[in-house]
Amino acid sequence: MPDIAGCQAAGTAGAEAVPRRGAGGAGARGARARLAAAVALLGATAAFAAGLAGAPQAAAAGALIVVATDGSDAGAGTVDDPLATVQEAVDRAGPGDTIAVRGGTYALTDNITITTSGEPGNPITLGPYGDEHVVIDGEQLPASHTPVGGSIPSQERGAIHQEASHWRIEGLEIIRGPYGVYCDDCDDNAFSGLTTRDNYETGFQLQGDSGGNLISGLDSYGNHDPRKNGESADGLGVKEGSGEGNRVVGARLWNNADDGFDAWEFLSAITVEDSVAFGNGVNRWDFPDFTGDGNGFKMGGGGEDLPADHVLRNVLAFGNAVDGVTDNGNPGTLAVSRCTTYRNGGTGFDVDASASELTANLSVLDAEAPVSLGGSHSVGNSWDLGGDWDEDSVLSTDPATLTGPRAADGSIPSSDFLVPRDGSAIGARF
């Protein structure tokens, strides 16, 4: 189980965050409804569900391709004659096909490269067979061990490297790759219930000309970049590109070397909601000259400081090394509502470079200040309401439920963590 060491200042000593799904408590109604709506967008048809059940069959729109650790790439790709590698299945798949991967660990010697696209309304689907646990392990990939100061060629980035559209990828655990998932120039994909952990760069990165993508229920933690001493390994990055309609729902991003979420130089609006970032930017790997930034949600920035009007709704950032939420020099108009920051090492909401709208947010005991407002507009936030917002002002400072196993529907479990004791309608709810 991953620890959340380094968050002890946030009252999290001894807590553990568990990435596997389980029978957790029901989430807050609004957050769970949004996650349910996001999952519905995956296009998981009844035929697909049948294809991954105990008696799998071909999905109505295309073929069922089965992969197993004891298969052969000379096989037919059926339940009785499965393939051995995910790459062979990807190479055979076309629009409407489903790739069902049997449980086990798939140790890569080359990254899984996806360049064939599905079609609108007829995606290609990749996921586990039934509820079996699938691990994609990139430890043996040469780029996973890029030396300090070295660079990773674009085509080698990611245990899963995708340059394609109209895919549905769900339920996989991707570990120890040179990036976990790396998606470049990708449109209209849906990624659901993935775990990206202990990769040697960002856990999940979406970049380039990419729009209309949904990332839901992601757990991304322990990602770190020895080659850059922690400078760029985030939990989730939607960065260095543009494209409308990208959305993140129900992500948990923790204990990464750099930031939890990073929107560096992504020039189109991204919506992030019902998500949590904690314990980022702490040097857990004894890197020399550590350079991790340590923000919970970094909402832009870049060499030219071009504006992007990102949306943050119902997110929580705690125990990060620097800021909970930062515009990072983005001069756009962020919309930040019903978000909570707690015991971050810098400012709760650092938005002094932007013309943002902050509504009904809560800051509790952030080290430097609740907010750095600049020219942003603030209404109905904890610092507007006045009073002392400390640990006596909230129902709980124990994140164990929120960081524990997910609920059966994949949502972040409901808890009283940092809910105002007086019932004020401010801050995040799960």
C-alpha positions in Angstrom: 0.0 0.0 0.0 1.3 3.5 -0.8 2.1 5.7 2.1 1.4 9.4 2.4 4.6 10.2 4.3 5.3 13.9 4.2 1.6 14.8 4.8 2.0 14.4 8.6 1.8 18.2 8.9 -1.6 17.9 7.4 -2.8 15.5 10.1 -2.4 12.4 8.0 0.2 10.5 9.9 -0.3 6.8 9.6 -2.9 7.1 6.8 -2.6 5.0 3.7 -4.1 5.5 0.3 -5.2 2.3 -1.4 -5.5 2.4 -5.2 -7.6 -0.8 -5.6 -11.4 -0.5 -5.8 -13.5 -1.7 -3.0 -16.8 -1.4 -1.1 -16.2 2.1 0.3 -18.8 4.5 1.5 -21.2 6.4 -0.8 -19.8 9.7 -2.1 -21.5 13.0 -1.9 -24.5 13.1 -4.2 -23.2 15.7 -6.7 -19.8 14.3 -7.0 -21.1 10.7 -7.5 -23.6 11.9 -10.1 -20.9 13.6 -12.1 -18.7 10.5 -11.9 -21.7 8.3 -13.0 -22.3 10.7 -15.9 -18.6 10.5 -16.9 -18.6 6.7 -16.8 -21.7 6.7 -19.0 -19.7 8.6 -21.6 -17.4 5.6 -21.9 -19.8 3.9 -24.2 -19.7 0.6 -22.3 -22.5 -1.1 -24.2 -24.3 -4.2 -23.0 -22.5 -6.2 -25.6 -19.2 -5.1 -24.2 -20.2 -6.0 -20.7 -21.2 -9.4 -21.9 -17.8 -9.7 -23.7 -15.9 -9.2 -20.5 -18.2 -11.4 -18.3 -17.5 -14.9 -17.2 -18.6 -16.3 -20.6 -17.2 -13.7 -23.0 -18.5 -13.2 -26.5 -17.8 -10.9 -29.3 -19.1 -7.4 -28.9 -21.9 -6.7 -31.3 -20.0 -3.9 -33.0 -16.8 -5.8 -33.5 -14.5 -8.6 -32.5 -13.4 -9.7 -29.0 -9.7 -10.1 -28.8 -8.3 -11.9 -25.7 -4.8 -11.6 -24.2 -3.4 -13.8 -21.5 0.0 -14.3 -19.9 0.1 -17.9 -21.2 -1.1 -17.0 -24.7 0.8 -16.9 -28.0 0.9 -14.1 -30.5 0.4 -16.8 -33.2 -2.9 -17.6 -31.6 -6.4 -16.7 -32.8 -6.9 -14.2 -29.9 -9.9 -16.1 -28.6 -10.7 -17.1 -25.0 -9.4 -20.6 -25.7 -6.5 -19.4 -27.9 -5.4 -16.1 -26.5 -2.7 -13.8 -27.6 0.4 -13.2 -25.4 0.9 -9.4 -25.8 -1.3 -6.4 -25.6 0.6 -5.0 -28.6 -0.4 -7.8 -30.8 -4.0 -7.3 -29.8 -3.7 -3.5 -30.5 -2.2 -4.2 -33.9 -5.1 -6.5 -34.8 -7.9 -4.2 -33.4 -10.1 -1.9 -35.5 -13.1 0.2 -34.8 -15.7 -1.5 -32.6 -13.3 -4.2 -31.4 -12.8 -5.0 -27.7 -9.4 -6.1 -26.2 -10.0 -8.1 -23.0 -6.8 -8.7 -21.0 -6.7 -11.7 -18.6 -5.3 -11.0 -15.1 -1.6 -11.0 -14.4 1.5 -8.9 -14.9 2.7 -8.0 -18.4 6.4 -7.1 -18.4 7.2 -4.9 -21.4 10.4 -4.9 -23.4 8.8 -2.4 -25.9 6.1 0.0 -25.0 2.6 -0.6 -26.1 2.1 1.8 -29.1 -1.4 2.7 -30.2 -1.7 4.5 -33.6 -4.9 3.0 -35.0 -8.0 5.1 -34.2 -11.6 4.0 -33.7 -14.5 5.9 -35.1 -17.1 8.2 -33.7 -19.6 6.0 -31.9 -17.5 2.9 -32.7 -14.5 3.1 -30.4 -11.8 0.5 -29.7 -12.0 -0.7 -26.1 -9.1 -2.0 -24.0 -9.6 -3.3 -20.5 -9.4 -6.3 -18.1 -11.3 -9.5 -18.6 -14.1 -9.3 -16.1 -12.8 -8.1 -12.8 -9.4 -9.6 -13.2 -6.4 -7.4 -12.1 -4.0 -6.4 -14.9 -0.6 -4.8 -14.4 1.4 -3.3 -17.2 5.0 -3.1 -16.0 7.5 -0.9 -17.8 10.5 -1.6 -15.6 12.5 -3.3 -18.4 11.9 -0.5 -20.9 15.3 1.2 -21.7 13.8 4.7 -21.4 12.6 3.9 -17.8 16.3 4.2 -16.8 17.2 7.4 -18.7 20.3 8.8 -17.0 20.4 12.2 -15.1 20.3 15.0 -17.7 19.1 12.6 -20.5 16.0 13.0 -22.6 13.4 10.4 -23.6 12.6 10.2 -27.3 9.0 11.0 -28.0 8.1 7.5 -29.3 9.5 5.9 -26.2 7.4 8.0 -23.8 4.9 5.9 -21.9 4.4 2.3 -21.0 1.3 2.9 -23.1 2.1 5.4 -25.9 -0.9 6.6 -27.8 -1.3 8.8 -30.9 -4.9 7.8 -31.8 -8.5 8.8 -31.1 -11.8 7.1 -30.2 -10.4 4.6 -27.7 -11.9 3.5 -24.3 -9.1 2.3 -21.9 -10.2 1.3 -18.5 -9.2 -0.6 -15.3 -5.5 -1.2 -15.9 -2.6 -0.6 -13.5 0.4 0.9 -15.3 3.7 1.0 -13.4 7.4 1.8 -13.7 7.3 3.1 -17.2 8.9 6.2 -18.8 5.6 7.9 -18.2 2.7 5.6 -17.5 0.2 6.7 -20.2 1.5 9.2 -22.8 -1.2 10.4 -25.2 -0.1 12.9 -27.9 -2.5 14.3 -30.5 -5.4 12.3 -29.1 -9.1 13.2 -29.5 -12.4 11.9 -28.1 -10.9 9.2 -25.9 -12.2 8.0 -22.5 -9.8 6.7 -19.8 -11.6 5.2 -16.7 -10.4 3.6 -13.5 -6.7 3.5 -14.3 -3.9 3.4 -11.8 -0.6 4.9 -12.8 2.0 4.5 -10.1 5.8 4.6 -9.6 6.6 5.6 -13.1 9.8 7.4 -14.0 8.0 10.5 -15.3 4.4 11.7 -15.2 1.9 9.1 -14.4 -0.6 10.2 -17.1 0.2 12.8 -19.7 -2.1 14.2 -22.4 -0.6 16.8 -24.7 -0.4 18.1 -28.3 -3.5 18.7 -30.4 -5.9 16.9 -28.1 -9.5 17.6 -27.3 -12.7 15.9 -26.1 -10.9 13.5 -23.8 -12.4 12.3 -20.5 -10.1 11.0 -17.6 -12.2 9.6 -14.8 -11.4 7.7 -11.6 -7.6 8.0 -12.1 -5.3 7.1 -9.1 -1.8 8.4 -9.9 0.9 8.3 -7.2 4.6 7.8 -6.6 5.6 9.1 -10.0 9.1 10.5 -10.1 11.8 11.5 -12.6 15.4 10.7 -11.6 16.7 12.1 -14.8 15.5 15.6 -13.8 15.7 15.3 -10.0 11.9 15.6 -9.6 11.3 18.6 -11.9 8.5 17.2 -14.1 6.9 14.0 -12.8 3.3 14.9 -12.1 0.4 12.7 -11.2 -1.6 13.9 -14.2 -0.5 16.4 -16.8 -2.7 18.0 -19.5 0.0 20.2 -20.9 2.0 21.6 -23.8 -0.9 21.7 -26.3 -4.4 22.8 -27.0 -7.9 21.3 -27.6 -11.3 22.0 -26.3 -13.4 19.8 -24.1 -10.9 17.9 -22.0 -12.3 16.9 -18.6 -10.9 15.3 -15.4 -13.4 13.7 -12.9 -12.7 11.9 -9.7 -8.9 11.8 -9.8 -6.6 11.2 -6.8 -3.1 12.4 -7.3 -0.6 12.0 -4.5 3.0 11.7 -3.5 4.4 12.7 -6.9 7.7 14.4 -7.3 6.4 17.5 -9.0 2.7 18.5 -9.0 -0.5 16.6 -8.5 -2.2 18.1 -11.6 -0.3 20.2 -14.1 -1.7 22.3 -17.0 1.6 23.9 -18.0 1.3 25.5 -21.4 -2.1 23.9 -22.3 -3.9 26.8 -24.0 -7.5 25.6 -24.1 -9.9 25.3 -21.1 -9.7 22.1 -19.0 -12.3 21.2 -16.5 -11.2 19.4 -13.3 -13.8 18.4 -10.8 -14.3 16.1 -7.8 -10.6 15.4 -7.5 -7.9 15.3 -4.8 -4.2 16.2 -4.7 -2.0 15.6 -1.7 1.6 15.1 -0.6 3.1 16.2 -3.8 6.6 17.8 -4.2 8.3 16.0 -1.3 11.6 14.3 -2.0 10.9 10.7 -1.1 13.6 9.3 -3.4 16.6 11.2 -2.0 17.3 13.0 -5.3 20.2 15.4 -5.1 19.3 19.0 -5.9 15.6 18.2 -5.8 13.5 20.4 -8.1 9.9 19.3 -7.6 7.5 22.1 -7.5 5.0 20.6 -5.1 1.6 22.2 -6.0 -1.7 20.4 -5.7 -3.3 21.9 -8.9 -1.1 23.9 -11.2 -3.5 25.6 -13.6 -1.3 26.8 -16.4 1.9 28.9 -16.8 4.7 28.6 -19.3 7.3 30.6 -21.1 4.9 33.0 -22.8 2.2 33.0 -20.1 -0.6 32.6 -22.6 -4.1 32.7 -21.1 -6.3 29.7 -20.6 -9.6 29.7 -18.8 -9.5 26.5 -16.8 -12.3 25.4 -14.4 -11.8 23.9 -11.0 -14.8 22.6 -9.2 -15.1 20.6 -5.9 -11.4 19.7 -5.6 -9.3 19.3 -2.5 -5.6 19.9 -2.0 -3.8 19.2 1.2 -0.3 18.6 2.5 1.4 19.6 -0.7 4.9 21.2 -0.4 3.9 24.5 -1.9 0.5 25.8 -3.0 -2.8 24.1 -3.0 -4.1 25.8 -6.2 -2.0 28.1 -8.3 -2.5 29.9 -11.6 1.3 29.6 -12.0 1.4 32.9 -14.0 -1.6 32.0 -16.2 -3.2 35.4 -17.0 -6.5 33.9 -18.0 -9.7 33.7 -16.1 -9.9 30.6 -13.9 -13.3 29.6 -12.4 -12.6 28.1 -9.0 -15.6 27.1 -6.9 -16.3 24.9 -3.9 -12.6 23.9 -3.5 -10.7 23.3 -0.3 -7.0 23.7 0.6 -5.5 22.5 3.9 -2.0 22.7 5.4 -0.2 23.2 2.2 3.4 24.6 2.5 2.6 27.8 0.6 -0.6 29.6 -0.2 -4.0 28.0 -0.4 -5.1 29.7 -3.6 -2.4 31.6 -5.4 -4.2 33.4 -8.3 -2.5 36.8 -8.3 -1.4 36.6 -12.0 -4.9 35.9 -13.3 -8.3 37.5 -13.4 -10.0 34.6 -11.8 -13.4 34.1 -10.2 -13.2 32.4 -6.7 -16.5 31.4 -5.2 -17.3 29.5 -2.0 -13.8 28.1 -1.5 -12.3 27.1 1.9 -8.7 27.5 3.1 -7.7 26.0 6.4 -4.2 26.5 8.0 -2.2 26.9 4.7 1.3 28.0 5.8 1.7 31.3 4.0 -1.8 32.6 3.4 -5.3 31.5 2.5 -5.2 33.4 -0.8 -3.0 35.6 -3.0 -5.7 37.4 -4.9 -4.2 40.1 -7.0 -6.8 41.2 -9.5 -9.0 38.2 -9.1 -12.6 38.4 -7.9 -13.5 36.8 -4.6 -17.0 36.2 -3.2 -18.3 33.9 -0.4 -15.0 32.3 0.4 -13.7 31.5 3.9 -11.5 34.6 3.9 -14.5 36.8 2.8 -16.6 35.4 5.6 -14.1 36.2 8.2 -13.4 34.3 11.5 -10.7 31.8 12.3 -10.7 28.8 10.0 -8.7 26.2 11.9 -9.0 22.5 12.8 -11.8 23.3 15.3 -13.8 24.8 12.4 -14.2 21.5 10.5 -15.8 18.1 11.3 -12.7 16.0 10.6 -9.0 16.4 9.7 -8.6 12.6 9.1 -8.4 11.8 5.4 -8.3 8.0 5.9 -11.7 7.4 4.3 -11.2 9.7 1.4 -7.7 8.3 0.6 -8.8 4.7 1.2 -10.4 2.2 -1.2 -12.7 3.6 -3.7 -16.4 2.9 -3.5 -17.9 0.1 -5.6 -18.9 2.5 -8.3 -15.4 3.9 -8.5 -16.2 7.2 -6.7 -14.0 8.8 -4.0 -15.6 7.7 -0.7 -17.7 10.1 1.2 -16.3 11.6 4.5 -16.5 14.6 6.8 -12.9 15.5 6.0 -12.6 19.3 6.1 -16.4 19.9 6.1 -17.2 23.1 7.9 -18.6 22.4 11.4 -21.0 25.3 11.2 -22.6 24.0 8.0 -21.3 26.8 5.8 -21.8 26.0 2.1 -18.1 26.4 1.2 -15.4 24.0 0.3 -15.3 20.6 -1.4 -17.6 17.7 -0.5 -17.1 14.0 -1.1 
